[in-house]
Amino acid sequence: MNRILPFLILIILQPFASGSSPSPRVKTGADLLLEKRPDILRGKRIGLITNQSGRLSSGEYLLDALIAHGIEVTALFGPEHGIRGTEPAGESVPDSVDGKTQIPIFSLYGRIRKPTPAMLKNVDLLLFDIQDVGARFYTYLSTLGLCMEAAAERGIPFVVLDRPNPLGGILTDGPVIPDSLRSFVGMFPLPVIYGLTIGELAAMANGEGWLAGGVRAHLTVIPMEGWTRTMLWRDTGLPWIPPSPNIRRPETALVYPATCYLEATNISEGRGTGDPFHLIGAPFIDGRELAGVLSSEEMHGLRVRDVRFTPSASKFKGVACSGVSMEFTMSDSLRPVRIGLKILCSLKMSYPDSLVVNRRGLARLLGDPEALDLISGGKSPSFIAGRWETALQTYRERSSRYFIYPRK
């Protein structure tokens, strides 16, 4: 395990769980904070950045557990989808008050996305506990970064309660996004699949000077017990709490980095169905043909079949669509982002007059400003992805310095 320089990050280490069980139950940072280190919160006014995923492994909400332990929580901060995770994607969330505790809830997904001095006036420590999905364009990463910046600027300690990456800690894929495409769906120079836990990512952002103005937060990561880099969600023994409305099962986290790019097109990514991101299609697509194209390729880990579906919301609401249903199986050779490229290339070749792509939207999600031109020019997915390898390898080497957990 690599060690992080102490002036960059303070990590409160806990021993990894041991025993004969082949799949030890993982304890999250939230569990260990209250079990072993509640002292770091005593006598401080806490600002809690969280949503519905911020629970102990028992199912108890972290907020309730903090209050039960006599911790003073003075402010709540909610990301996209709100503090309860019920708001639709991309919709502004208003400030509110928690009905049970009367603690003010400040929205970080509206006109304001970074905590202001006024929001932090009664806060001595910021505590972050949100489940991530392992994809760069998931906006909780930007919320993490902006909250770290706000804490650094005001000299407020920042604590991240670590949670498993549903994609594990080994898989990386996709282009490292350039500065020209940075946005709220790509704040940090990461590949699409970055292979770090949220705590490791916070450490890397801090250590690499990625926060605005080069500020560094006084960062503490509370690690998990029992998690290793080869673990997928099913190995953790933890219940899956959807971190956002359309990531309904842990398997979706694996498909999401392949189909999210369709948000920048006129193809349905399955919103408004029972299986968002696993279903893709449109009224003008021949699902059997698309399934045949994808099945005929050597696409490791992809299982695909043709389907028909009618979305109840979002694109093609109430209109019958033809398309495909996809499931992925994790393997050393699986590359979800490259499967996403294959889907885009196939659609462009088969439906050049029907497919509509928002150039800027696709570039920001994928992190490659030239991808659409290359797709339109008939370049293969392997050619497009091959251009990413040098930067991706550099990222792999650099990110490994911030690993907290072993491979096995």
C-alpha positions, -999 to +999 in steps of 0.1 A: +000+000+000+014+034-010+016+061+017+003+096+012+024+125+024+010+135+058+007+172+048-017+162+020-041+140+039-047+125+073-061+090+070-074+073+101-064+038+094-084+008+107-073-028+105-088-048+076-113-074+087-100-109+090-114-143+093-122-174+072-152-160+053-144-157+016-166-126+014-161-106+046-188-081+053-176-045+047-180-018+073-182+016+058-165+048+071-198+058+086-200+027+107-164+031+119-167+068+126-193+062+153-180+028+164-143+039+169-138+077+163-168+098+174-143+119+194-133+138+162-168+153+162-172+161+198-176+197+207-180+207+170-209+220+150-212+196+121-223+203+085-234+170+069-232+166+031-254+136+024-285+121+008-306+089+012-274+067+007-259+082+039-268+053+062-250+029+085-249-008+073-277-014+097-299+009+076-300+037+102-296+072+087-262+087+096-280+119+107-302+100+132-271+081+145-251+113+150-279+129+169-284+098+190-246+100+199-251+136+211-233+151+180-245+187+172-255+188+135-262+224+125-265+222+087-274+197+060-262+199+024-279+180-004-265+172-039-283+166-072-316+147-067-319+163-032-311+151+002-337+123-001-327+114-037-362+119-051-357+148-075-353+141-112-319+143-129-309+179-139-337+196-120-329+224-096-334+216-059-346+243-035-334+249+001-356+235+028-357+224+064-356+188+077-391+181+090-379+158+118-349+178+132-357+213+119-321+215+107-317+238+076-310+219+043-289+238+018-292+227-018-260+223-037-278+217-070-295+249-080-284+284-084-257+277-058-235+246-060-207+255-036-213+262+001-213+299+008-198+316+039-234+323+051-242+285+048-210+277+068-213+303+095-224+278+121-202+249+109-169+238+125-164+206+105-178+194+072-187+157+070-192+140+036-212+107+033-226+099-001-225+067-022-208+071-055-211+049-086-175+050-100-182+072-131-166+106-137-198+123-149-218+114-117-222+149-103-216+139-066-179+141-075-182+178-083-202+184-052-174+167-032-148+190-049-167+222-044-173+214-007-136+206-002-128+240-018-152+258+005-138+241+035-102+248+025-110+285+019-125+289+054-101+266+073-128+241+081-117+205+086-132+181+059-140+145+067-149+119+041-166+087+052-154+061+027-178+038+008-172+010-018-168+018-054-195-005-070-171-011-100-142-021-077-108-006-075-091-020-105-111-012-136-102+021-154-115+031-188-121+061-210-103+093-219-089+116-192-110+147-197-090+178-209-092+212-192-113+225-221-142+202-213-143+206-175-178+211-162-201+199-134-201+165-151-163+165-152-147+187-126-115+166-122-090+152-148-102+117-145-110+089-170-147+079-172-141+049-149-115+059-124-111+029-101-110+048-067-132+049-037-147+083-029-122+087-001-092+079-023-105+103-049-108+131-023-072+123-013-061+125-050-079+158-057-063+172-026-028+158-032-027+167-069-038+203-064-070+199-084-091+222-062-096+258-075-067+281-068-046+252-056-061+252-022-058+221+000-084+210+024-075+198+059-088+163+049-095+132+069-106+100+053-123+074+075-116+041+056-137+010+054-129-023+070-129-055+049-130-039+014-104-048-012-099-036-048-113-067-064-147-064-047-179-056-066-210-046-047-223-081-043-191-090-024-196-064+003-226-078+020-240-043+021-276-034+010-279-014-022-296+020-016-301+036-050-278+067-049-301+084-075-335+076-090-322+058-121-294+038-106-318+013-091-295-017-088-257-021-084-254-038-118-265-005-134-233+011-122-215-011-147-238-004-176-240+034-169-205+043-182-215+026-216-250+041-221-250+075-204-236+091-236-270+086-251-282+115-230-265+136-256-285+121-284-321+115-294-319+078-284-337+068-252-313+056-225-343+039-207-355+067-185-391+062-178-388+024-179-383-002-152-346-006-162-330+027-170-295+026-187-300-011-194-326-004-221-317+018-251-338+025-282-359+047-304-390+044-327-367+043-357-343+016-345-344-021-355-337-037-321-330-071-337-305-056-361-287-036-334-286-067-311-271-087-339-244-061-346-234-059-309-235-097-304-214-103-335-185-082-322-160-094-296-174-074-268-162-090-237-187-092-208-217-079-229-250-098-230-275-082-253-310-090-266-336-071-287-366-056-268-395-032-273-404-007-246-426+024-241-411+051-218-435+067-194-413+098-191-383+116-207-376+109-244-404+093-265-428+094-236-457+071-245-442+061-278-432+025-286-395+021-291-374-008-304-339-014-291-318-036-269-314-047-233-279-050-219-262-067-190-225-067-183-204-093-166-172-081-149-140-095-163-104-083-167-111-075-203-144-057-199-143-021-211-177-004-207-167+029-223-155+011-254-188-007-256-205+027-254-183+038-284-194+007-303-231+015-297-226+051-310-206+039-340-233+013-349-261+038-345-243+064-367-236+038-394-272+024-394-292+056-389-271+085-402-302+106-411-322+098-379-295+100-352-291+134-336-261+141-314-254+172-293-217+177-300-209+196-268-230+173-246-212+142-260-178+157-257-184+167-220-197+133-210-171+112-229-142+137-223-130+135-259-137+166-281-129+148-313-149+116-308-180+127-328-160+136-358-141+103-357-174+084-353-189+103-382-158+096-402-162+059-398-133+053-374-135+021-353-140+021-316-106+006-311-090+034-331-108+061-311-100+044-278-064+038-287-058+075-286-066+075-249-041+049-237-010+071-229-030+095-207-049+066-191-017+047-182-003+079-167-035+083-147-033+047-135+003+051-122-005+084-105-038+073-089-021+042-074-002+066-050-035+073-033-047+037-028-058+030+008-069-006+002-051-037-010-059-056-042-071-087-022 
